[in-house]
Amino acid sequence: MGLSVAYELTKNGYKPEIIEADDCLGGMAASFDFANQRIERYYHFHCTGDFTYKNLLKELGLEKQLNWKKTKMGFFFNGKLYEWGSVFSVLKFPAISFFSRLRYLLHALRCLIINDWKHLDKIKATKWLKKWLGKKSYRILWEKLFEYKFFNYSDEISAAWIWSRIKRLGKSRHLLKETLGYLNGGSEKFIQAIETRIRNSGGIVYLNSKVKSITPRKKGGGTIDFGRGEIFYDEIISTIPLPLIGKIFKNGGVKENIYISYLNCKSIACVCVILQLSKPVSKNFWININDNRFKIPGLIEMSNLRPLSGHIVYIPFYMPTQNDDFNRDNDDFIKDAWDCLKEINNELDDKDLLNSYCNRYLFAQPICHTNFKKGSPNENPFRGIYTSDTTSYYPDDRGISESIEYGIKLANAIINTSA
Ligand SMILES: Cc1cc2nc3c(=O)[nH]c(=O)nc-3n(C[C@H](O)[C@H](O)[C@H](O)COP(=O)(O)OP(=O)(O)OC[C@H]3O[C@@H](n4cnc5c(N)ncnc54)[C@H](O)[C@@H]3O)c2cc1C
């Protein structure tokens, strides 16, 4: 989002400065070296409806690097891997009654045709799904996904948020097939291209530069401390996770009633295991999991979408950082992930595990509760200071295309206000 804001500003003649805490750009979409290849820290796929992303790739001359592939989905339940995701696979799924399967499909269809989501903002996702699917289907198909993604927050998530997720994916699926996209070279290619455009237009990028404080100035803008002394900027646009702004404002002497609203924003972490295997787990791109032995809501077999060296599988463990489990060693998570894969495909043997790694992101998934915008921080709390993150485009879930789109809108709104 920050890169998108900066790029849009340069297109309008501004020379923005990007302040990034990490040693590389890209945030959740950044890449790293794994098993002799560059790979994303967290898996990324694109949906056919990601129009803003597609438009930006075109602008950057990368549209031919975007590939589309028919992908498959599976569901691991009661020790068995079922086909999932297509109409036929749902109609064949034996663990729920035929009537329940029809209810499931009807709900998926309804999600596609709902446009006005305001009423869903007030309803709990769990209650809404139980009502539409029935309690048994909910328990089998959704309960573990909520439990192992949101833990104690499961019952707080709004129906609008889950509806938007179902709809985004539903638009990438047709009756029988799911089509997903990947970029040759991964998100890094796109991040590098946008960085080059920004730098070539006079923009500046500071890496390894964690913002410690922002002190607003009455007349507008404010000073930022990011390890080079206090530097004044007339417009400050923050795109870091909102909960982090609380401390930054507090350090900058901002009043408690303002910085508290940021500290109250909740998010959960992701401990994401990546395994390189000598053979595939399955033919699926992703597998939903409902198995009491593993606290894993699903896995992503990335190399069934994007060609990579070896068979690459991402296994995300989402959890609030307050969970005791969060303090477990990376090796423990890797072991759990590998044990789970061996259960799904019992032809896998320890010699098939070639490489493993574990990334952690503290603010991986915001908690989008009911009545979400009520009590949310003001996105323009001071003159010339703007704060946004992936929750700014609620009810849509975090996504690359969505963050880019919001960044473009934000930049233009600021340009128009300051003109
Ligand atoms: C496991 C996982 C899977 C995902 N899968 C997909 C997918 O398949 N498809 C898809 O479209 N999206 C996916 N996403 C979401 C996608 O990665 C994000 O929506 C997108 O990258 C959000 O970008 P952003 O710039 O809004 O936020 P972020 O990526 O969170 O960027 C925030 C930036 O702020 C920096 N920062 C934080 N604190 C400071 C500070 N104090 N000073 C300076 N800088 C700071 C961070 O280092 C980071 O670079 C996934 C995310 C995760 C975690």
PDBQT file of the ligand as one rigid body, heavy atoms in Angstrom, charges set to zero:
ROOT
HETATM    1  C1  LIG A 501       0.045 -15.715   5.150  1.00  0.00    +0.000 C 
HETATM    2  C2  LIG A 501      -0.452 -14.650   4.204  1.00  0.00    +0.000 A 
HETATM    3  C3  LIG A 501      -0.969 -15.020   2.971  1.00  0.00    +0.000 A 
HETATM    4  C4  LIG A 501      -1.437 -14.060   2.088  1.00  0.00    +0.000 A 
HETATM    5  N1  LIG A 501      -1.922 -14.461   0.874  1.00  0.00    +0.000 NA
HETATM    6  C5  LIG A 501      -2.330 -13.545  -0.022  1.00  0.00    +0.000 A 
HETATM    7  C6  LIG A 501      -2.746 -13.921  -1.319  1.00  0.00    +0.000 A 
HETATM    8  O1  LIG A 501      -2.730 -15.099  -1.660  1.00  0.00    +0.000 OA
HETATM    9  N2  LIG A 501      -3.153 -12.956  -2.188  1.00  0.00    +0.000 N 
HETATM   10  C7  LIG A 501      -3.166 -11.626  -1.855  1.00  0.00    +0.000 A 
HETATM   11  O2  LIG A 501      -3.527 -10.765  -2.680  1.00  0.00    +0.000 OA
HETATM   12  N3  LIG A 501      -2.776 -11.240  -0.612  1.00  0.00    +0.000 NA
HETATM   13  C8  LIG A 501      -2.358 -12.157   0.303  1.00  0.00    +0.000 A 
HETATM   14  N4  LIG A 501      -1.923 -11.768   1.538  1.00  0.00    +0.000 N 
HETATM   15  C9  LIG A 501      -2.068 -10.374   1.931  1.00  0.00    +0.000 C 
HETATM   16  C10 LIG A 501      -1.027  -9.457   1.298  1.00  0.00    +0.000 C 
HETATM   17  O3  LIG A 501       0.267  -9.912   1.569  1.00  0.00    +0.000 OA
HETATM   18  C11 LIG A 501      -1.259  -8.102   1.927  1.00  0.00    +0.000 C 
HETATM   19  O4  LIG A 501      -2.570  -7.697   1.764  1.00  0.00    +0.000 OA
HETATM   20  C12 LIG A 501      -0.468  -7.029   1.328  1.00  0.00    +0.000 C 
HETATM   21  O5  LIG A 501       0.875  -7.384   1.204  1.00  0.00    +0.000 OA
HETATM   22  C13 LIG A 501      -0.622  -5.848   2.271  1.00  0.00    +0.000 C 
HETATM   23  O6  LIG A 501       0.323  -4.915   2.012  1.00  0.00    +0.000 OA
HETATM   24  P1  LIG A 501       0.353  -3.592   2.880  1.00  0.00    +0.000 P 
HETATM   25  O7  LIG A 501       1.393  -2.724   2.313  1.00  0.00    +0.000 OA
HETATM   26  O8  LIG A 501      -1.013  -3.029   2.973  1.00  0.00    +0.000 OA
HETATM   27  O9  LIG A 501       0.780  -4.064   4.362  1.00  0.00    +0.000 OA
HETATM   28  P2  LIG A 501       2.088  -4.774   4.889  1.00  0.00    +0.000 P 
HETATM   29  O10 LIG A 501       2.561  -5.795   3.954  1.00  0.00    +0.000 OA
HETATM   30  O11 LIG A 501       1.772  -5.194   6.304  1.00  0.00    +0.000 OA
HETATM   31  O12 LIG A 501       3.159  -3.628   4.934  1.00  0.00    +0.000 OA
HETATM   32  C14 LIG A 501       3.413  -2.826   6.062  1.00  0.00    +0.000 C 
HETATM   33  C15 LIG A 501       4.863  -2.370   5.984  1.00  0.00    +0.000 C 
HETATM   34  O13 LIG A 501       5.107  -1.492   7.095  1.00  0.00    +0.000 OA
HETATM   35  C16 LIG A 501       6.413  -1.772   7.584  1.00  0.00    +0.000 C 
HETATM   36  N5  LIG A 501       6.502  -1.265   8.967  1.00  0.00    +0.000 N 
HETATM   37  C17 LIG A 501       5.911  -1.759  10.080  1.00  0.00    +0.000 A 
HETATM   38  N6  LIG A 501       6.256  -1.008  11.162  1.00  0.00    +0.000 NA
HETATM   39  C18 LIG A 501       7.037  -0.016  10.717  1.00  0.00    +0.000 A 
HETATM   40  C19 LIG A 501       7.699   1.095  11.353  1.00  0.00    +0.000 A 
HETATM   41  N7  LIG A 501       7.580   1.347  12.667  1.00  0.00    +0.000 N 
HETATM   42  N8  LIG A 501       8.459   1.917  10.584  1.00  0.00    +0.000 NA
HETATM   43  C20 LIG A 501       8.581   1.718   9.233  1.00  0.00    +0.000 A 
HETATM   44  N9  LIG A 501       7.985   0.672   8.583  1.00  0.00    +0.000 NA
HETATM   45  C21 LIG A 501       7.210  -0.170   9.311  1.00  0.00    +0.000 A 
HETATM   46  C22 LIG A 501       6.516  -3.283   7.471  1.00  0.00    +0.000 C 
HETATM   47  O14 LIG A 501       7.859  -3.696   7.531  1.00  0.00    +0.000 OA
HETATM   48  C23 LIG A 501       5.871  -3.517   6.109  1.00  0.00    +0.000 C 
HETATM   49  O15 LIG A 501       6.800  -3.416   5.056  1.00  0.00    +0.000 OA
HETATM   50  C24 LIG A 501      -1.405 -12.690   2.435  1.00  0.00    +0.000 A 
HETATM   51  C25 LIG A 501      -0.866 -12.324   3.684  1.00  0.00    +0.000 A 
HETATM   52  C26 LIG A 501      -0.388 -13.287   4.553  1.00  0.00    +0.000 A 
HETATM   53  C27 LIG A 501       0.189 -12.876   5.881  1.00  0.00    +0.000 C 
ENDROOT
TORSDOF 0
